[in-house]
Amino acid sequence: TATGNRVAHRPTSLAARAATVLRDNDTGSLVTASPRLYPHMWSWDAAFIAMGLAHIDVHRAVRELRTLLAAQWHDGMIPHIVFTGDDDYFPGPDRWGTDDAPQRPRDVRTSGICQPPVHAIALRRIIDTARRTSKADAAIAEDFARDAWPSLRRWHRWIARHRMSGARGLVTIVHGWESGMDNSPRWDAPYLAVRPGADLPPYVRLDVLKVDDPGQRPSDDEYDRYLWLVEQLRRAGHQPDRVVETSAFLVGDVFVTAVFALASETLADLGAELGAPAAEIAELRKWAGQARDATARSCHPETGKARDFDVHAGTWLDTDSLAAFSPLLCGGLPAAAEERLVATLDGPAWSGHPDLIAAVPPSVSPHSEDFDPRQYWRGPQWPVLIWLFGWAFGLRGWERHASEFRAQGVHLASDGSFGEYYEPFTGEPLGSPNQSWTAAVVLDWLC
Ligand code: 9WN
């Protein structure tokens, strides 16, 4: 069927295409984030990808997370990129300078920062999928979960130890890339204060060569700032505390904080099922509580929307981005405040905007002056975020909202191109086609 000039695949054909994308992007031990633009493994992509793979082959799903966990640093950090041999991405491992970091695993090369901690959520989803499939699959997933649980707990402990002070209780990030929402207007003000030094080593961007329209990617000016922060991290020797002391970008990220709260609680529940030590489970619940409280406290007294906190400037950051709804991911708001936030999300400035192709929130409100419908994290709709909010809504017992997000998410991606992100009024796929995590969440929605 066709709407406008968009072709819409039927669910069975869409699911088959999604599975083909994951197979085509599979190198054997890892599925690259996309075929051309991102020829490596990204941390939060891998979590969603594994969740999608569980619908095809639970063994393969488990192998994906094993590959990621094999790259975990000895101090517990899960790095944001695990590099394959391909050198067609910039910045690669040489530029990151991570080879000299003593806590890096010896036999794999990685970047030196992290991404949103969605991994425990993916593990939960994989177990639930496997249990629905067969007893044998359930056993594979549960055995893996027993192996992975201590590693995921160390990952959460790393965040609690190194990133949970100094930003009003929010989890701090030292690079916009750590947020997963690289050039979101959330980071405009903190990035203005990042002034690349004259000694920023020269570089050539490769990303802009791999998309049809470089205007859909961050600007050169933004990239200079991104690369300057990489330089600072490298000069800090990738030592976690030194990094926090020296980074020109230091922001409490409310979305990462809410994800951390949700994932810590999920990991604690899994631990209880698997018979993990009670003290470790209690510690996870403590971190979840702290992160949930910090998320709730970030809300603007008048608008009720959650905010990020710029540590260097000492100011709250008000941006009309999807992160404003972070408390809905983890709970913790008084009932009236939560109802109001849900009403805002459903309203005309967000999912209820009459011109949207699918009634799900874009990355930035179309009513905001920062909104740009074609620009990366500044307006397009991202299926992976829709999945995350929808899943959390289901967990919270909001079945109608959860199924609406699922149906509308499928509608958004029904053209079968598995765009990295979508123009929210026309549904045009933007960025990279055949993006693995888009295929993975569509598969999860359909299965
Ligand atoms: C930098 C892989 C990643 C996602 C991020 C997305 C984008 C990288 C880039 O692609 O970031 O990490 O080169 O632009 O912003 O969320 O994990 O899909």
Residues whose N, C-alpha, C, O or C-beta is under 5 A from the ligand:
A	BS01	9WN	A33 Y38 W42 D45 W177 G180 M181 D182
